[in-house]
């Protein structure tokens, strides 16, 4: 599992979106600068532009989460596809 997370981290940090078929897409997006506030002092502070990691769930994952937990076959198939795709790209 560590290799999986490290691979995703590496690619998105290089600006390359990672698409895992039937699961979803990991990517980095820019969050614009904004004015926020310190919760303790209520002082306004400027938060600069930031890169943030984003995950968008794929259709199969969305469908799997809507079904009951007894439908393990779809979850197992999705995870198997993820592992095979990660191994294929290494």
N, C-alpha and C positions, 0 to 999 in steps of 0.2 A: 504494500500500500504506500510506503514511503516513496518508492520509485515513481509511482503514479502521480503523487502530489508534487514531487520534485520536477517531473517532466512538465506538468501543467504550469507550475510556477515559472520554470525557465522560459517556455514559449510565450506566455502572456507578458512576461517582463521584457521580452524582445519585441513586443507589439504584434505577435502572431496569435490570432484567435485559435482556440482548440475546440474543434467540433467532434463530439463523440456521438456516433450514429445511434439513434433511438434513446439517447440520454439527454444531451443538451450541449450548450456552447459556453465556454469560459473565455472572457476577454477583458481588456482594460479600457475604461472610458475616462475621459477628463471631466472632473466636476469643477464648475466655474467658481471663481472667487466669490465670497459672500460675507455679509456681516452677520455675526453671531453674538452670543453674550456668555459671559462667565456665570455659571449657575450660582456661585457663592456670592460674588460681589455685584452681580447684575450689570457689570461694566461691558460695554460693547467692544467687540474685538473683530478684527478683519482676519478671516481665514482665507489663505491664498488658494490658488488653483491646485487641485490634487488629482492624481491618478488613482482610480479605485477599481478593484476587481469586480466583475459582474458575471453572474451565471444566469442563463436563460434555459429553462427546462424544455426538452424536446417533447414532441407529441406523445411518444410511447411512455415517457416518464409521467407526463400529466395524466394519461389514461390509467396507468398503473396505480397512481395515488388516489384516483377516484374509485377504484374497485376495492373490494374487501380484502383484508390481509390473507384470506384463504386462497387467493389467486396468486400463489407463489411462482407458478410457471413463468408468468410474464416478467416478474422481477428477476428471476434466475436467468432468463434469456437475455434481458437487458444488460445485466452485469457481465454475463459471458461475452456478449458482443463488445462491451467496453474493454474487457481484458484483452480480447483478441485484437482489437484495433490498436490499443496501446502497444502490444507486443509487435504488431506489424510495423509501427512507425519507429521502433527502436532499432 
